[in-house]
Amino acid sequence: MTAISGRTNGARAWTAALFIALGGAAVAQDPVTLPGLRDTVEILTPETAVPSVVARNELDMFFMQGYLHARDRFWQMDTFRRQGSGTFADLVGAAALPTDILLRTFGLRRAAWQTYAASSPAARARVQAYANGVNAWLSEGNLPPEYGALELTHAEPWSPVDTYVTGKLIAFGFDMDLDDIDRTIAILTYQGTGDFVGFDGTALFFEDTHRVQPPDDRVSSPGYLASIGGVGESQPKPGAKKAPAFDASYISEPHLELAKSFYGGIESNPLTRELFNLDGKEKGSNWWLISGALTDTGASLIASDPHSSLSTPSLFYPIHLSVQDDEGTQLSLAGTSIAGTPALIHGCNTHLCWGSTVNPIDVIDIFTEEVRFNNLGVPTHTVYQGQEEPIIWVFQSYFVNQLDGLMDNLEKANVGIDAGGISYVIPRRNHGPIIDLDTATGTAAIFHTYTWHSATDYRRANGQRYTWSFGFGRADHYWEGVKH
């Protein structure tokens, strides 16, 4: 087992000694000094290689988690933040530029800034401590080998906003889809073909190819349907109304062609195809619980299987985090974290264990709008209920790693204002962006709105505000729940 321990000196630096167990004896290596810690910290690494952080306060615990994440996973962390920020071409070159343009358009980093601004002071302190730990590792001058291969000699410092954008990217990958466009194209195609050939295209869509209702009253829990007053399709409730037929009259031909064009572009690019879950790899998850009344020990069992695509390294990083002071253990958590974000995503404290599942929740909508352009052909307003509403312009600059034998040779990419040089944001649509425009007619546009476009800030009925402080599902109230 390897252990690292330390003490604070007058300059608020961390002086650490490395101990390695050899035949039962602990042999100390040279001390290591890291600025930024407030008190003694120990890092224990047993035979499992899962590190255990033992700090005397919460912020030092997060500092060391950031340090360890960077030490073991910085390339993965940098990849996450650059993909989410739309700066991946800065690392890997021109091949990533189309994806960068798309991710800048969607604006995950814009939303990350909003989330940071809405975060509580306590949440900001935690992510700042984590960032300080990452940067302490970077200050040592050690970079993963990928940077040398990519002709890069340094990496950008880590910031709290990088943590938020990492979380938003991961959530984006789990729940991003273009089903609204896909299904709209499908039903309109069915209806048009049915009208021409002579069959009911609407029925084919809703009752066969895209059916969501079971073919009969089968349910997974026997007797459940009847217990809530449910009946099968052949026996409708008295007074029940059938859903109206899908009316596509409000979808104009230019809007439909825009949707087809955008969907086709996403589908044809391998990087965006995977990002938008069009690669045929279904993401899902499952969990189950067993009551302590049914176990030999009387303890409950929880099994959580949060499916994610296999990768090297894994999405998850196992770790043990604890705070121990003169009064005893104040906090002890063990489980999996995500490199780039502090705390845990799944795990156990001294009272309970928790997991997570990925559920098919509709968090995305696609809208069509009427747009006004200026004399230069740049959209300036949308039209809503007869009133013009200003569009927010976000000017973008893109840089590309040239990979030409010269170290750190990044050049600015020439991206026109009609090709991603400006992102157009609609405040009324949850700050969602225009994802395609019909400049020929000068009126049609489609917008994408997503729950994560805004700050992930929630208020409850009691008026107390809770902010998702760690980027991916880790709210202030969640953190309090994790601790206690």
Beta strands, then each sheet from edge to edge (+ up, - down):
strand 1: 2-8
strand 2: 13-22
strand 3: 25-28
strand 4: 32-35
strand 5: 41-45
strand 6: 52-55
strand 7: 285-290
strand 8: 301-306
strand 9: 316-325
strand 10: 328-338
strand 11: 346-348
strand 12: 353-354
strand 13: 364-373
strand 14: 379-384
strand 15: 387-390
strand 16: 392-395
strand 17: 399-401
strand 18: 410-412
strand 19: 422-426
strand 20: 432-437
strand 21: 444-450
strand 22: 457-459
strand 23: 465-467
sheet 1: 3+ 2- 1+ 5- 6+ 9+ 10- 11+ 12-
sheet 2: 3+ 2- 4+
sheet 3: 7+ 8-
sheet 4: 15+ 14- 13+ 21- 20+ 19- 16+
sheet 5: 17+ 18-
sheet 6: 22+ 23-
end
